[in-house]
Amino acid sequence: MIAMDMVLWPLLVYGVAVALLVAAMIAASYVLGQRHSDRDTAQPYESGAPPTGSARVHFSVDFYLVALFFVIFDVESIFLFAWAIAWRELGWAGYVEVLVFVGVMLVALAYLWRLGALDWGTKRVGRAIDHV
């Protein structure tokens, strides 16, 4: 128990020092910061031009779905690239594992295709992806 206390006390001192430093920085910014409430400073700023329209623009869910699918399949390519670099060390076990991984990704792609999540043409009335 004594050895454990000797190991943890530097961490405790570090944590307290960080908390004090953060508190000091917040207090200094509060004391030294500017205090004014002009009408112009309360307005949104868009690169020097006055804002036009609402900031709440509605996009189709298709844009978000494509971004999500891109991220998923991009991560797949990262895993495949890592496998390709280490394929000699992994041997047959690594080959079988990457085949299973690619198989799961192909099943996921087929599922998305069947669901209609990749259709950007005409809107089908009962797309299952819209009801999820």
C-alpha positions as CSV (number, residue, x, y, z in Angstrom):
1,M,0.0,0.0,0.0
2,I,2.9,2.4,0.8
3,A,4.5,1.7,-2.6
4,M,1.2,2.6,-4.3
5,D,1.0,5.9,-2.5
6,M,4.5,6.7,-3.5
7,V,3.6,6.1,-7.2
8,L,0.4,8.1,-7.2
9,W,1.4,11.3,-5.4
10,P,3.1,12.9,-8.4
11,L,0.0,12.3,-10.4
12,L,-2.1,14.1,-7.7
13,V,0.3,17.0,-7.6
14,Y,0.2,17.3,-11.4
15,G,-3.6,17.2,-11.4
16,V,-3.8,19.9,-8.8
17,A,-1.2,22.1,-10.6
18,V,-3.2,21.8,-13.9
19,A,-6.5,22.6,-12.2
20,L,-4.9,25.7,-10.5
21,L,-3.3,26.8,-13.8
22,V,-6.7,26.5,-15.6
23,A,-8.5,28.4,-12.9
24,A,-5.8,31.2,-13.0
25,M,-6.1,31.5,-16.7
26,I,-9.9,31.7,-16.6
27,A,-9.7,34.3,-13.8
28,A,-7.1,36.4,-15.6
29,S,-9.2,36.4,-18.8
30,Y,-12.3,37.5,-16.8
31,V,-10.4,40.3,-15.0
32,L,-8.4,41.5,-18.0
33,G,-11.0,40.9,-20.7
34,Q,-12.9,43.6,-22.5
35,R,-16.4,44.5,-21.4
36,H,-18.6,46.2,-23.9
37,S,-21.9,45.6,-25.4
38,D,-22.2,47.4,-28.7
39,R,-25.0,46.5,-31.1
40,D,-22.5,45.7,-33.8
41,T,-20.5,43.3,-31.8
42,A,-23.6,41.3,-31.0
43,Q,-24.3,40.7,-34.7
44,P,-23.1,37.6,-36.5
45,Y,-20.0,38.1,-38.7
46,E,-19.7,36.4,-42.0
47,S,-16.3,37.3,-43.6
48,G,-17.1,41.1,-43.5
49,A,-20.4,40.8,-45.2
50,P,-23.7,41.3,-43.5
51,P,-25.5,38.0,-43.0
52,T,-28.3,37.1,-45.4
53,G,-31.0,34.6,-44.8
54,S,-31.2,32.0,-42.1
55,A,-28.4,29.9,-40.9
56,R,-30.7,26.9,-40.6
57,V,-30.7,25.4,-44.1
58,H,-32.3,22.0,-44.5
59,F,-30.3,19.5,-46.5
60,S,-31.6,16.2,-47.8
61,V,-30.7,13.2,-45.6
62,D,-28.9,11.7,-48.7
63,F,-26.0,14.1,-48.2
64,Y,-25.5,12.9,-44.7
65,L,-25.9,9.3,-45.7
66,V,-23.3,9.5,-48.4
67,A,-20.9,11.2,-45.9
68,L,-21.5,8.4,-43.4
69,F,-21.0,5.7,-46.0
70,F,-17.8,7.4,-47.2
71,V,-16.4,7.4,-43.6
72,I,-17.3,3.8,-43.1
73,F,-15.7,2.6,-46.3
74,D,-12.8,4.9,-45.9
75,V,-12.0,3.3,-42.6
76,E,-12.3,-0.1,-44.4
77,S,-9.6,1.1,-46.8
78,I,-7.3,2.1,-43.9
79,F,-7.6,-1.4,-42.4
80,L,-6.9,-3.0,-45.8
81,F,-3.9,-0.7,-46.3
82,A,-2.5,-1.7,-42.9
83,W,-3.1,-5.4,-43.8
84,A,-1.3,-4.9,-47.1
85,I,1.8,-3.5,-45.3
86,A,2.0,-6.4,-42.8
87,W,0.8,-9.3,-45.0
88,R,4.0,-11.3,-44.8
89,E,4.1,-11.3,-41.0
90,L,0.4,-12.2,-40.8
91,G,0.5,-15.3,-43.0
92,W,-2.5,-17.3,-43.9
93,A,-4.4,-16.4,-40.7
94,G,-4.2,-12.7,-41.6
95,Y,-5.3,-13.6,-45.2
96,V,-8.4,-15.4,-43.9
97,E,-9.2,-12.6,-41.5
98,V,-9.0,-10.0,-44.2
99,L,-11.2,-12.1,-46.4
100,V,-13.8,-12.3,-43.6
101,F,-13.5,-8.5,-43.1
102,V,-14.0,-7.8,-46.8
103,G,-16.9,-10.2,-46.9
104,V,-18.6,-8.4,-44.1
105,M,-18.1,-5.1,-45.8
106,L,-19.5,-6.5,-49.1
107,V,-22.6,-7.8,-47.2
108,A,-23.0,-4.3,-45.7
109,L,-22.7,-2.7,-49.1
110,A,-25.2,-5.2,-50.6
111,Y,-27.6,-4.4,-47.7
112,L,-27.3,-0.7,-48.3
113,W,-27.8,-1.2,-52.0
114,R,-30.9,-3.4,-51.4
115,L,-32.3,-0.8,-48.9
116,G,-32.0,1.9,-51.6
117,A,-29.6,4.0,-49.6
118,L,-27.4,4.5,-52.6
119,D,-30.2,5.6,-55.0
120,W,-29.9,9.3,-55.8
121,G,-32.2,9.3,-58.8
122,T,-35.9,9.4,-58.5
123,K,-37.3,9.2,-55.0
124,R,-39.1,6.0,-54.2
125,V,-42.1,6.4,-52.0
126,G,-41.4,3.8,-49.4
127,R,-37.6,3.9,-49.0
128,A,-36.8,1.9,-45.9
129,I,-33.8,4.2,-45.1
130,D,-36.1,7.2,-44.6
131,H,-38.0,5.4,-41.9
132,V,-35.1,4.4,-39.8
